[in-house]
Amino acid sequence: MRLKDFKKFLKVAASRKKSVENYFVFQRFQASMMAEDLDKYNVRGAKNFLDIGSGIGGYIYEFAERYPNTIFISLDLNPLPFAQQKYVGKNIFTMRGDASRAPVKDKSFDIVFASGVIEHITDQTKFLESVSRICKTMAYISFPPFLSPVGGHSLSPFHYLPGNLPDVFYKKFYRQKEASFKNYGLVKTTLSSMEKLSKDYFETLEVKPRFFDVLKPLIKIPIIREYVCPHIEFYLRPRSLHIRQKSE
């Protein structure tokens, strides 16, 4: 990431929680920075692209702007009105459903994209199996590793504390009634756990830090790798069905 991009990243990140629109801008900026890496996997040539858990829609909106010849599908359990308004007039369509039981045929999408989703899913094996089933060419799955500084999401940095102390401190400082990882919908997801779970369903094309390539050598070092990257990206190719069955 270039210095000027890093400065802008810090600026939009600092203001992202002030409004939904600001968070939308933050997502769009991240998507714009990710486009170069995605292009290495021929996203520009994709006929269709599925974004799982689009939320407010910043990622898919930016991609739709950049790739006007691709059909984009947003898959959410509960599509947000804010995002629906943004999609008007764009090459984006909405599908309501659970990604772990995606209501689509096998190999329906050239690209499947899931940013900051898997760490909120209890049955991650079922999720990965579903993604590999519906994905034709490449799947992008990213998340903040649990042991990274932001791995606890809103619970950070209290997620480093043992036992129920994260709950206690979070409630005290933020005056929240519910603060456990379970109630927040957060599953402790690490690089190692993702590698282990994904290997039966995907061939790993690349694993890298989002934006901060200078950290890439560190993700090869045991233990340290789990702490250094604020956000990790997995570029995956779905294994064929007969290979998966053989491994089982």
N, C-alpha and C positions, 0 to 999 in steps of 0.2 A: 504494500500500500504506500503510495506516494505521500509526502508530507502534507500537501494541500488537501488530499483526500482524507487523511487522518484527522486533520483539523475540522473538516466538515463533518466527519463521522462523530467526533466528540460533541460538536455543536448540536446536531440533530438528535443524538442519543440523550443529551442533557435535557432537552425539551420534550422528549417523546411522551412523557406521562402527563403533560399539561392538558392535552386534549386528544380525542380520537383522531382528529385530523393530523395532529403532530405525529402520532404513532404511525399513521398511514404514510406520511412523508418519510419517516425513519425506515420503514420497511421498503419503500420504493428506492431509497438511496442504497440500501444494502443489496437489493436486487440488481441495481445498475452496476454495482461493483462486482457482482457475481457473474455477470453475463459473459465476460471474457473466458472464465473457466468453463462455464456451461457450453460455450461455443466449441470447445475442444471435443465435445461429445455430440456434435452435430445437432444441437437443439434447434438451430435455425432451420434445419431441414425436416423437423418433425411435423407430421400431419396433425397430431393431437398431443395434448399435454394436460395431465391431471395434477392439480394442486390439492393435496389432502390437508384439511384443517386450515383453510385460507384465512379464517377469522375476518379481520377488517379489510383484507384484500390487497394490501400494498405490494406484495411480491407478484401475485398473478397479474395485477394491473400493469406493473412496469414491464413484465415479460410480454404481455399482450401488445404493449406499445412498441416494443422492439421487434417482435416477430408477428407481423400482421397477417401472414399467410398460415399461421397455425391456429387451430381451434383449441381454446382453453376451457377446461372444465374445473369448476371449484366444487370440491366435495366437503360438505360440513354436516354435522348432526343437526345443527340449528343455524342456518345461514343468517347473517346479521343484516338488518335493513340498511345500515350504513354502507356495507359492501355492495349490496344490490343496487343502490343508487349510483355508486361509482361505475358499475359494470354496464350501465345503460349506454347503448351505442357502440360497445366494444365487442371484440371477438371472444367474449367470455360468457359461459353458460353455467348455471348452478345446478348441482345435484345434491339432494338431501339423502344422507345415509351414513352408515358406519363403515369406516375404511377396513376394519377387520372382517367385515362381511360385505365387501364392496359389491353393489348390485349391478355388475357389468360382466360381460363375457371375458373369457381368457384372452390375454394379449390384446386388450382393447386400446392401450395407450402406448405410444412410442416412448414418452417420458413420464415418469411419476415422480413428483416432487413433494417432500414432506419436511418442512423446516420447523424445528421446535415442537414436534408432535409426539415422537415416540416416547419421550420421557414422561408423558402424561397417560400412557397406555399401560394398563395392568398386564394384559396378556400380550407381551411383545412378540412372542413366537407366532401367535395367530396373526398378528398384524403384518409381520414380515412375510409370512406365507401368502397372505392375501395380496400384498404388494407384488411379490414375485409372480403371482398367477396372472395379474392383470397387466403387468409391465412387459412390453415387447423388446425394448432396446436398452434403456438405462434408467436406474432409479437413483434419486438424490435424497439422502436422509441425513439430517444434521440435528445437532442438539448441543447444549452446554453440558459437558461431562460433570457428573455430580460433585466430584472433588475439586473442580475448578472454582475460582473465586465467585463466580456467578451461578454455580451449579444448583444452588438452592432456590433460584429465582427470587421471589419476594422474601423468602426466608433468609437469604444471604445477608450477612456472613454467619448467621446463627446455625446454619446447617452443619458447621464443623463441630458443634458441641455434641457431647454424648447423650444418650438416653432421651428423655423428654425435655431436656434443657432448651432445645430450639423452640419448642412450643411456649415454654415459660417466658423466655426472653422476647420472643416475637410479640406475644400478647402484651407484655409490659411496655415495650417500646412503641408498638403500633396500635395498641388497644384493640386487637382483633379477638373475637370470641373463639374462632377456630384457626389453629395454626399448625396442626400436625401435617407431615408430608402426605399422609393418606387423605386428609380432608382437603388439602390443597390440590390433590390430584397429581402428585409428583412421585414418580417411581425412580429409585436410585439407579441411574443409568451411567455406565462408564465406558471408556473405549474398549476395555477388555470384554465387558459383557456384550457389547454390540458386535464385536468381532466373533465371539463365540456363538451368538444367536443367529447371525446372518450367514455363516459359512455354509449351512445346509441348503440355503435358498439362493445365494448370490455368489458370484465371483467378484472379488474386490478389485476395482479398477484403480482407485486412488483413495487415500485417506489423508486429509490435510486440514490445517487450521483455517478457519474462515478469515480471510484478509491478511492475517499476520504470518506470511510465509517464512519469516525469519525463525519462527518457532518450529517449523517442520522437522528439523533434525531431532528435536527434543521428544517428539512423540514416538521415537523408536527406543527410548530409554525407559525400562521398567520403573514403575512407581511414579517417577517424575512426570511421565506422559499424562498421568491422570489429573495433574494439578495445573499444568502450565497454559493450557489452551482454553480461553473463554468459550469458544464455540468450535466444534469439530464437524467436518463434512465427510460423508462417505459417498463415493461415486461407485455404483454397483451395477453389475450386469446379471440379470436373472438366469439362473441355471435352468437347463431344459428339464422337462418333467421326468424323463427317463433317468437322468443323472440323479435327481433328487430321490427318486424311488430306490435307486441302487444304494445310495448312501444311507437310506433308512433301513 
